[in-house]
C-alpha cells in the first residue's frame, strides 16, 4: 500500500478524543469545587444546638407515637376520613 495516512489515526478521531478529555477534565474540576464548598460548609454543632435538636425530635416522636396509638387501636372505622387514612 502506498497511502500516506495508512496505519495512522484519523484527525477527526483525535479531535473527538481531545474534546472528550477536555469535557472530562471540566467535569472533574466542577466536582472538586463542589466537594470543597461542601467541606467548607460542614461544621460541628455546639451543645446548645444539639440539645435543642434532640428536644424537638423527641417532641415530634411523642406526637407521632400518640397519633399512631390512637389510629391503630381503633376497632371500628366509621367515618370516611378515618377509612381513607
N, C-alpha and C positions, 0 to 999 in steps of 0.2 A: 504494500500500500504506500502511496506517495502523497497522502494528505498531510497538510501542515498540522492540523489540530488532532490528529489521530492519537488516542490514548490520553488526551487532556480533558479535564472537567470543563464543561461549557461555562461561559462567562455568566449567563443568566442564573445558573445554579449557584455559582459562587456569590453572586449578588443577593440571591434569596437567602443563602446561608448567613451572610453578614447581617441582613435585615432581621432575621430570626434571632441571631445572637444579640443584636442591639436591643430588640424588644425584651429579650430575656433579662439583659442587664438592667434595663429600666425598671422592669417589674421587681427585680431583686432589690434595687435601691429603694423603691417605694415601700416594699415590705420591711426593709431595715429601718427606714424612717418611722413607719408606723409602730414598729416594735420599740424604738427608742422613745417615742412620745408616750406610749402606754407605760413604759418603765418609769418615766418621769412622773406620771400622774398617780402611780401607786404610792400608798403611804400606810403606815400603821395607825390604827385608831387608838386614841388615848382611853383611859379608864372611864371617863365620863360618857364618852360616845358609846363605848362597849356596853356599859350598864343601861344606858337609855335604849339601845337596840334590843338588848335582852328583855327588858321590861315590856317594850312594845310587842315583841314577838310572843312573850308569854301571855299578854292580854289577848292578842289575836287567837292564840291557841285555845285559851279558855272559852272564847266566844264560839269558835268552831266546834269544840267539844260539846258545848251546850246545845248548839243547833243540831248537831249530828245525833246526840242522845234523844232530843225531842222528836226528831223526824223518824229515826229508825225504830223506836219502840211504840210507834202508833200502830194499833191493830186495824183500825178502820180508816180507809181513805175515802172520806165522804164528800169532799169538795173537789172541783176541777183543778184548782190551784195546787192542792196537795197531790193529786194524781199526776199532774204534769211535772212535778219535781222529781 
